[in-house]
Amino acid sequence: MTRRILLLASFFALGTSASAQSPDYDVVIRNGRVLDGAGNPWILADVAIKDGRFAKVGKILEHGRTEIDARGDYVSPGWIDMMDQSGSVLPRNGLAENKVRQGVTTAIGGEGGTPVPAGQIADYFKRLETQGISINFGTYFSETQTRVPVLGMSARAPNAAELERMRSIMDTAMRAGAMGMTTALIYPPSSFATTDELVEVAKAAAK
C-alpha cells in the first residue's frame, strides 16, 4: 500500500473536521508515523499546532479546531532543498508546485549565484514578498558574480583596486539579503579564482 506523507507546512488544506469542544490547538494530527529527525525511522505520535508553530508532539488528549486522522500515513515537517535552482522562475510563477508537491517548503539557491546582480537583490526580494510565493526562499551570492563584472571571463588574478571592487559587490549583496558566499570551482570562470582571492572576497561576506 502506498503511504501518504502529510506535510505540516500545508496542514490547513489537509483536514476539515472540527472538534465540537472548545479547541486547545489550531490543528491536531493524530496517530501518524511522525518523522521527527531524531534518528528513528518514525515514531507513533500526535502533533499539535498552534499559531503556526509545533506546540506538542506525543500523546495529545486536548482537541484541535481541525482534527486530522493520519493513521497509516507519515507526518513530516517540510523539507529543505539546499541546491535550489528556481530563483529565476519564482518571480514568474510563485506557486512552485514542483517543490511543494515533493514536500519541499524551503528552497536555498545561489550555488551558481543569485538570479540578479548584487544591486538588484533588494528589489528582487521585495517583488517576491509583494506578489507572494508558496515556499520559503533564500539565496547565497556567488564569488563569480563579483569577478565577472570586474574581470569578465579573464583567467588572471585581480589587482588590488579590482579586488576592492569585488569585495564591494559582495558587501552590497550581503547587505541586500544574501545568506553568504558560494563558489562553484569546477566551472569557468569560477575555476580561475585562487584561494587568496576567495579569502579576500569572503571577508566582505564575513562582516
Summary of the structure (lengths in Angstrom):
residues: 207
radius of gyration: 22.3
end to end distance: 52.1
largest distance: 72.0
contacts: 624
relative contact order: 0.13
helix: 30%
strand: 27%
